[in-house]
Amino acid sequence: MYNCYNRYNIAKSSIVAYIRGDVTGDRIPDNVYLTGIRTQNSPFIQNITLVIQDGKTGGLTGIALRENAGYNPTLFLGDFTGDNVDDILISINSGGSGGIMYHYIYSFINNTEKLLFDFNEYNEQYNYDVTYKDNYKVNVNSKENNEKYIIDISNRDVDYLNEIYDKNGKLKNPINGFVNPLSGLYPVDFDSNKVYELLAYQKIAGRYNADSLGYVMNTLNWKGNIFSLYNQNVAIFGSQGQV
C-alpha cells in the first residue's frame, strides 16, 4: 500500500474500471478505481493498480497487484465476510488460451488493506488428478477433499474414441488429463443473507486444453479468516440427439 500522491505516477495511467461504495466502514461511499497503462492499438493493459479514494477525506491510496497485466479488468463490491462492509473483488483476464483469470479480494476497513483472496493461493490449494479409464470413463479426483467424480465420455465423436480405445472399450495407452487453474470466480449470495459466497470454475481438460470434458465448480464461503470449501460439483457437457 502507498500514498498515490507520493509514489504512484498517475499521470501515465488512466482509469480502466470504477465503482462506488463504502469500503472503509464509515458509512460514507468511497470511490474505487482500477488504473492502468493502456497499450496502443491493443486492449492489453499493464500496471493495473487498485486505487481507493476515501469518501470522507478525499485521500487516495494505491494497492499494487502481484499480477497486474491483462485484459478487461473489472471491479465488484460486496460483503464476503459478514461484517456489513463491502469488500473489493478484482478480476483480470490473463488473455491466455486456457481462459485463466486473475482474481483478488481486498478488505479496506479503516483504510487498512487486507488481502482476503489470492488466485495463486487458490490454484496451489485446489489440485486434481484426471485419469482415463476403460469403458469410456474418465476419473477426476479432487485432492483437497478426497472426492472422486466419474465422467462418461461414450457420447464423444467416434473418431475421438477410436484414437483412445480399442473395439472392446479398452484403453490403448494410459492417458492423463488435467484441470486448469481458476477460470472464473463469481460472487453469489446462495442463502440470501446479504453475504456473498464465491463460485469458482476450473476447466477439466483431456489430452489437450481444447479437449474440454467439463468444469469443477467449487463454492467457497468465509470461515473465520479464510475462504473454505463449502460445496463441490462437476459439470459436464451434454450431447445432441436421443439417448
C-alpha angles and dihedrals in degrees: 000000000000143000108267094214091058106039110006114089096213092169091075094047137069133205109266099172135015137185135162130220145111108287098151096060099239093111091244114117115248130203115243120193141176111210128188148153112266120219114234113255091359137087089226113119126197135195092026107189134183111233122186124192113201108233092214103045102020089230118151125224125184127203118197115221121221092223103037107161131077145081138306100001113199139187132215128181121206143130108264099163104045097246093119092244124110118251123204122247115195121193126186127178110228092207093226124139091250093063091239116175134203114223133180132173119201133187115208104182113159088004090292118128121225122177107223100172131024118182092212091059090047092052091050092051102044111061133157144192117223115193130175114227136190120278095040097294132136121199119213114194119192108209096194095064101013094242124151128207128188120211118199109216097175090114093062123112113293093234090053092051094045090058090057107030137042122231091276094055094255120141113254091205135359112273129190125192128191144220118239124231118263111316099174139010117191130185111229128170095213097173096038094236094128091253115109126228122201124244109201123196125202121177119233111218131190124202094342137005097267090052094090119189100173141284138287107224116197122188113207129190133184113265116179101308105344142052108256132194108264102167139000132199137168118221120201134194121256128223134226123251135042125310 
